[in-house]
Amino acid sequence: MLSSRVEDTPWVDSFDLPSVFDPRLPYYKEWHDFVFFDRASQLFGLLNFAIHGNPYDSKRGYGAVLAFLVDSGGRTHTALKLIPLSKLKVTPFTPDFHGEGVASVSYSPGSSSFSLKGGIDQIAFDLHAPVVLAPVTMSQIGLEVLFKNRLKEEMLEVASEMASIWDKWVELPRLKVTGTVSVGGTSYSVDTTTGYQDHEGGRFDWGSVAGWDTGVLLCDPSLPGEPERVSFLFYRYGASKESSYGGIIVRSSDGEERFFDSEKVTITRSGEFAGERAYLPGVTRLLYPDYRPSIPATIAFSGSDESSDSVEIVFTPRAACTIVVAGMRDESETTFNEMYCNATFDAKLDGRTYHKTIPCWFESVRPRRWG
């Protein structure tokens, strides 16, 4: 992977606020996703800190904090809080996000770590998250894939479309996360090295996005039989919104990296998920009581390359949170299915065999048009 440093985090992961004169200001949106899984308490967490709309006009923009937690019993806990711009502070110079009276993200360059504090309804958190692995941008991933693989038309098409839509797409592959999370009065201690963060942003209407499937296995390479990291992205693009290109990136515990692209990966979906499921915003269930977008009971990725290397990942969702966001130009809406999964990881890389079940965050995004 093209090199970057942990010390680069403040500027790579800072907010990319547009100019006040930008004609696309109403379409601006940007967010942090922090994901973690604590194996001792069996607590999964996704915390999202976002800005939507014109960040300079309190009537046309706002902030939001979202929490999606799954406890050891598989129970889903969610909360969403909107923040007026008068109570929100962000700058283009740091990753900081301060929502007065709600929640904050603060980055300390000296310790290369995030502090996440806040309370939303029945959920409260006080977490410290040092950056363990250096940030990776979508440009770095794209250049690395082009350098190591034969150039394909699909690569150029999806790269062109993503570049036209997204101003920022960054991930921090590993965070150490410590602290406490409280849900309805029950407190959980968090101490894990399997934290992850991504940061996306752009100036576009949701109706112009065809969706994607992305996620990360929350690996612990200090444990026997687990790789350093496994992540995936399959991005939908094109006039028909049905084309898709992407792949799976696997880095072994000794640092060797493999990319299995769409041509080498078969994706199969089966059954229908019947487990714990939440909907945000809460009004979604009132407006559309019969709305239940399909989530498979299992999703399987199977791939191999010209060598003897192969990978198979079978995702089994444990809990899901469906988030519906509306477009501005028409009646289109976009559905985010955020899933906490068990991922059975089977792979052969450089003669080494892996067989492990690893907790996973899986995000599936699709457009939805009513009527």
C-alpha positions as CSV (number, residue, x, y, z in Angstrom):
1,M,0.0,0.0,0.0
2,L,1.3,3.5,-0.8
3,S,2.7,4.9,2.4
4,S,1.2,7.5,4.8
5,R,1.9,8.1,8.5
6,V,-0.2,8.1,11.6
7,E,1.0,11.7,12.0
8,D,-0.8,12.6,8.8
9,T,-4.2,11.9,10.4
10,P,-5.1,15.5,11.3
11,W,-5.0,16.8,7.8
12,V,-6.0,13.6,5.9
13,D,-9.1,13.1,8.2
14,S,-10.1,16.8,8.6
15,F,-13.4,18.1,7.4
16,D,-13.5,19.3,3.8
17,L,-15.8,22.3,4.1
18,P,-16.8,23.8,0.8
19,S,-16.5,27.5,-0.1
20,V,-19.3,29.7,0.9
21,F,-19.7,30.6,-2.8
22,D,-20.0,27.0,-3.9
23,P,-23.2,26.6,-6.0
24,R,-23.6,23.0,-4.6
25,L,-23.7,24.1,-1.0
26,P,-27.2,22.7,-0.4
27,Y,-26.0,19.2,-1.4
28,Y,-23.0,19.1,1.0
29,K,-22.7,16.2,3.4
30,E,-19.8,14.8,5.4
31,W,-19.3,12.3,8.2
32,H,-17.1,10.2,10.5
33,D,-18.0,6.6,11.2
34,F,-16.3,5.1,14.2
35,V,-16.8,1.3,14.6
36,F,-15.5,-1.1,17.3
37,F,-16.1,-4.5,18.8
38,D,-15.1,-5.4,22.3
39,R,-14.6,-9.2,22.5
40,A,-14.7,-9.4,26.3
41,S,-18.1,-7.7,26.6
42,Q,-19.3,-8.7,23.2
43,L,-20.4,-5.1,22.5
44,F,-20.6,-3.8,18.9
45,G,-20.7,-0.1,18.3
46,L,-21.1,2.3,15.4
47,L,-21.0,6.1,16.1
48,N,-21.7,8.5,13.2
49,F,-21.0,12.3,13.4
50,A,-22.3,14.1,10.4
51,I,-23.0,17.5,8.7
52,H,-25.8,17.8,6.2
53,G,-26.7,20.7,3.9
54,N,-25.3,24.3,3.8
55,P,-22.9,24.5,6.7
56,Y,-23.1,28.3,6.8
57,D,-26.9,28.7,6.9
58,S,-28.8,27.5,10.0
59,K,-32.0,27.2,8.0
60,R,-30.5,24.9,5.4
61,G,-27.9,22.9,7.3
62,Y,-27.6,20.8,10.5
63,G,-25.4,18.4,12.3
64,A,-26.4,14.9,13.4
65,V,-25.0,12.2,15.8
66,L,-26.1,8.6,15.4
67,A,-25.4,5.6,17.6
68,F,-26.0,1.9,16.7
69,L,-25.0,-0.6,19.5
70,V,-25.6,-4.3,19.8
71,D,-25.1,-5.9,23.2
72,S,-23.9,-9.4,24.1
73,G,-27.5,-10.7,24.0
74,G,-28.0,-9.5,20.4
75,R,-30.3,-6.6,21.5
76,T,-30.1,-3.5,19.2
77,H,-29.9,0.0,20.7
78,T,-30.1,3.1,18.5
79,A,-30.4,6.8,18.9
80,L,-30.3,9.8,16.5
81,K,-29.9,13.5,17.6
82,L,-30.0,16.5,15.3
83,I,-27.8,19.5,16.1
84,P,-28.5,23.1,15.1
85,L,-25.6,24.8,13.3
86,S,-25.5,27.3,16.1
87,K,-24.4,24.5,18.5
88,L,-22.0,22.8,16.1
89,K,-18.3,23.6,15.6
90,V,-16.2,22.1,12.8
91,T,-13.2,23.4,10.8
92,P,-11.3,22.4,7.7
93,F,-8.1,22.1,9.8
94,T,-8.9,19.2,12.1
95,P,-11.2,16.1,12.4
96,D,-12.9,17.7,15.4
97,F,-16.7,17.7,15.6
98,H,-18.2,19.6,18.6
99,G,-22.0,19.4,19.0
100,E,-22.7,21.4,22.1
101,G,-24.7,19.5,24.7
102,V,-24.8,16.3,22.5
103,A,-21.5,14.8,21.5
104,S,-18.0,15.7,20.5
105,V,-15.0,14.3,18.6
106,S,-11.6,15.8,19.5
107,Y,-8.3,14.8,18.0
108,S,-5.0,15.3,19.8
109,P,-2.0,15.4,17.5
110,G,0.4,14.9,20.4
111,S,-1.0,11.5,21.2
112,S,-2.4,10.8,17.7
113,S,-5.7,9.9,19.3
114,F,-9.4,10.7,19.2
115,S,-11.6,11.5,22.2
116,L,-15.3,10.7,21.7
117,K,-17.8,11.9,24.4
118,G,-21.5,12.4,24.4
119,G,-25.0,11.3,25.3
120,I,-27.9,10.6,23.0
121,D,-31.2,9.6,24.6
122,Q,-30.4,6.4,26.6
123,I,-26.9,6.0,25.1
124,A,-23.8,7.6,26.6
125,F,-20.1,7.1,25.6
126,D,-16.7,8.3,26.8
127,L,-14.0,6.7,24.6
128,H,-10.3,7.2,23.9
129,A,-9.2,6.0,20.5
130,P,-5.4,6.2,19.5
131,V,-4.7,5.7,15.8
132,V,-2.7,2.4,15.4
133,L,-2.4,2.2,11.6
134,A,-1.9,5.1,9.2
135,P,-4.8,6.6,7.3
136,V,-5.6,5.3,3.8
137,T,-7.3,7.4,1.1
138,M,-9.4,6.1,-1.8
139,S,-6.8,7.6,-4.1
140,Q,-4.0,5.5,-2.5
141,I,-6.1,2.3,-2.8
142,G,-6.9,3.1,-6.4
143,L,-3.3,3.7,-7.4
144,E,-2.2,0.6,-5.6
145,V,-4.8,-1.5,-7.4
146,L,-3.8,0.0,-10.8
147,F,-0.1,-0.6,-10.1
148,K,-0.5,-4.2,-9.2
149,N,-3.3,-5.3,-11.6
150,R,-4.1,-5.2,-15.3
151,L,-5.9,-2.0,-16.3
152,K,-9.6,-2.6,-16.9
153,E,-12.4,-0.4,-18.3
154,E,-14.5,-1.0,-15.2
155,M,-11.7,0.4,-13.0
156,L,-11.6,3.7,-14.9
157,E,-15.3,4.0,-15.1
158,V,-15.9,3.6,-11.3
159,A,-12.9,5.7,-10.5
160,S,-14.2,8.5,-12.7
161,E,-17.7,8.4,-11.2
162,M,-16.5,8.3,-7.6
163,A,-14.1,11.2,-8.3
164,S,-17.0,13.3,-9.7
165,I,-19.2,12.6,-6.6
166,W,-16.9,12.3,-3.5
167,D,-14.6,14.9,-2.2
168,K,-13.3,12.7,0.6
169,W,-13.2,9.0,1.2
170,V,-10.6,8.0,3.9
171,E,-10.3,5.1,6.3
172,L,-8.2,4.6,9.5
173,P,-7.8,0.8,9.3
174,R,-7.1,0.3,13.1
175,L,-7.8,2.1,16.3
176,K,-7.4,1.1,19.9
177,V,-10.6,1.9,21.7
178,T,-10.9,2.2,25.5
179,G,-13.4,3.7,27.8
180,T,-17.1,3.2,28.7
181,V,-20.4,2.9,27.0
182,S,-23.7,3.1,28.8
183,V,-27.0,1.8,27.4
184,G,-30.2,2.4,29.4
185,G,-28.3,2.5,32.6
186,T,-26.1,-0.6,31.9
187,S,-22.5,0.3,31.7
188,Y,-20.0,-1.6,29.5
189,S,-16.2,-1.3,29.7
190,V,-14.5,-1.1,26.3
191,D,-10.9,-2.2,25.7
192,T,-10.2,-3.3,22.2
193,T,-7.6,-3.0,19.4
194,T,-10.3,-3.7,16.7
195,G,-11.5,-0.2,16.2
196,Y,-12.0,1.3,12.7
197,Q,-12.9,4.7,11.3
198,D,-13.9,6.0,7.9
199,H,-14.7,9.5,6.7
200,E,-16.7,10.4,3.6
201,G,-18.0,13.6,2.1
202,G,-19.2,15.3,-1.0
203,R,-21.6,17.7,-2.7
204,F,-24.2,15.7,-4.4
205,D,-27.9,14.7,-4.2
206,W,-28.6,11.3,-2.8
207,G,-30.7,10.6,-5.9
208,S,-27.5,10.5,-8.0
209,V,-25.9,7.7,-6.0
210,A,-26.5,4.1,-7.0
211,G,-25.1,2.6,-3.8
212,W,-22.4,0.3,-2.6
213,D,-21.5,-2.6,-0.3
214,T,-18.5,-1.9,2.0
215,G,-17.2,-3.0,5.4
216,V,-14.4,-4.4,7.4
217,L,-13.6,-7.5,9.4
218,L,-12.7,-6.3,12.9
219,C,-9.5,-8.4,13.1
220,D,-7.2,-8.8,16.0
221,P,-3.8,-9.9,14.5
222,S,-2.4,-10.6,17.9
223,L,-4.6,-13.6,18.1
224,P,-3.6,-16.9,16.3
225,G,-5.1,-17.4,12.9
226,E,-6.3,-13.8,12.3
227,P,-5.1,-11.6,9.4
228,E,-3.9,-8.1,9.8
229,R,-6.9,-6.7,8.1
230,V,-9.7,-7.5,5.7
231,S,-11.8,-4.9,4.0
232,F,-14.1,-4.7,0.9
233,L,-15.9,-2.3,-1.3
234,F,-18.2,-3.0,-4.3
235,Y,-19.4,0.3,-5.8
236,R,-22.4,0.6,-8.1
237,Y,-22.1,3.0,-11.0
238,G,-23.1,3.8,-14.6
239,A,-26.3,5.1,-16.3
240,S,-28.2,2.0,-15.5
241,K,-27.1,2.1,-11.8
242,E,-26.6,-1.7,-12.1
243,S,-22.9,-2.0,-12.9
244,S,-20.6,-2.7,-10.0
245,Y,-16.9,-2.8,-9.5
246,G,-14.7,-3.3,-6.5
247,G,-13.1,-6.1,-4.5
248,I,-11.6,-7.5,-1.3
249,I,-8.3,-6.4,0.2
250,V,-6.6,-8.9,2.5
251,R,-3.4,-8.2,4.4
252,S,-1.8,-11.2,6.1
253,S,-0.3,-11.0,9.6
254,D,3.2,-10.8,8.0
255,G,2.2,-7.8,5.9
256,E,1.6,-9.4,2.5
257,E,-1.4,-7.9,0.7
258,R,-3.8,-9.3,-1.9
259,F,-6.6,-7.7,-3.9
260,F,-9.4,-9.9,-5.3
261,D,-11.3,-7.7,-7.8
262,S,-14.9,-8.2,-9.1
263,E,-13.8,-10.4,-11.9
264,K,-12.3,-12.8,-9.4
265,V,-15.1,-12.7,-6.8
266,T,-18.5,-14.4,-6.8
267,I,-21.2,-12.9,-4.5
268,T,-24.2,-15.0,-3.4
269,R,-27.1,-14.0,-1.2
270,S,-29.5,-16.4,0.4
271,G,-32.5,-16.4,2.8
272,E,-33.9,-13.4,4.6
273,F,-32.6,-11.9,7.8
274,A,-35.1,-12.3,10.7
275,G,-33.1,-10.9,13.6
276,E,-33.0,-7.7,15.6
277,R,-33.6,-4.6,13.4
278,A,-34.0,-0.9,14.1
279,Y,-35.1,2.0,11.8
280,L,-33.9,5.6,11.8
281,P,-35.2,8.2,11.9
282,G,-38.0,6.9,14.1
283,V,-40.7,8.5,11.9
284,T,-39.8,6.0,9.1
285,R,-41.9,3.3,10.8
286,L,-44.8,5.7,11.2
287,L,-44.8,6.9,7.6
288,Y,-44.0,3.5,6.0
289,P,-45.1,0.7,8.4
290,D,-44.7,-2.0,5.8
291,Y,-41.3,-0.9,4.6
292,R,-38.7,-3.6,5.3
293,P,-35.9,-3.5,2.7
294,S,-34.5,-7.0,2.1
295,I,-31.4,-8.1,4.1
296,P,-30.1,-11.6,3.3
297,A,-29.7,-14.2,6.0
298,T,-26.2,-14.8,4.6
299,I,-23.9,-13.1,2.1
300,A,-21.0,-15.0,0.7
301,F,-17.9,-13.6,-1.1
302,S,-15.8,-16.2,-2.9
303,G,-12.6,-15.3,-4.8
304,S,-9.4,-16.6,-6.2
305,D,-6.5,-15.3,-8.3
306,E,-4.1,-16.8,-10.8
307,S,-1.9,-18.2,-8.1
308,S,-3.1,-20.6,-5.5
309,D,-4.4,-17.8,-3.3
310,S,-8.1,-17.8,-2.5
311,V,-10.6,-16.2,-0.1
312,E,-14.1,-17.0,1.1
313,I,-16.1,-14.9,3.5
314,V,-19.6,-15.8,4.7
315,F,-21.4,-12.9,6.4
316,T,-24.2,-13.8,8.8
317,P,-26.0,-10.6,10.1
318,R,-26.6,-10.5,13.8
319,A,-28.4,-7.2,14.0
320,A,-29.2,-4.4,11.6
321,C,-30.1,-0.7,11.6
322,T,-31.9,0.7,8.5
323,I,-31.4,4.4,7.9
324,V,-33.4,6.3,5.3
325,V,-32.2,9.6,3.8
326,A,-34.2,11.7,1.3
327,G,-32.9,13.3,-1.9
328,M,-33.6,17.0,-2.7
329,R,-34.4,16.9,-6.4
330,D,-37.1,14.3,-6.6
331,E,-38.9,11.6,-4.5
332,S,-35.9,9.4,-4.4
333,E,-34.6,8.1,-1.1
334,T,-31.5,6.2,-0.1
335,T,-31.4,3.3,2.3
336,F,-28.4,2.5,4.5
337,N,-28.5,-1.0,6.0
338,E,-25.9,-1.0,8.7
339,M,-25.2,-4.5,9.9
340,Y,-23.2,-6.1,12.7
341,C,-22.2,-9.6,11.3
342,N,-20.3,-12.7,12.1
343,A,-17.9,-13.3,9.2
344,T,-16.5,-16.8,8.6
345,F,-13.2,-16.1,7.0
346,D,-11.5,-18.9,5.0
347,A,-8.4,-18.1,3.0
348,K,-5.2,-19.4,1.5
349,L,-2.5,-16.8,1.1
350,D,1.2,-17.5,0.3
351,G,0.7,-21.1,1.6
352,R,-0.8,-20.0,4.8
353,T,-4.4,-21.2,5.7
354,Y,-6.9,-19.1,7.6
355,H,-10.2,-20.4,9.1
356,K,-11.7,-18.0,11.7
357,T,-15.0,-16.4,12.6
358,I,-14.5,-12.6,13.0
359,P,-16.9,-9.8,14.0
360,C,-17.7,-7.5,11.1
361,W,-19.3,-4.2,10.1
362,F,-21.1,-4.4,6.8
363,E,-22.8,-1.4,5.2
364,S,-25.1,-1.9,2.2
365,V,-26.5,1.2,0.5
366,R,-29.2,1.2,-2.2
367,P,-31.6,3.8,-3.7
368,R,-35.3,3.6,-3.0
369,R,-38.0,5.4,-5.0
370,W,-41.5,5.6,-3.6
371,G,-44.7,5.5,-5.6
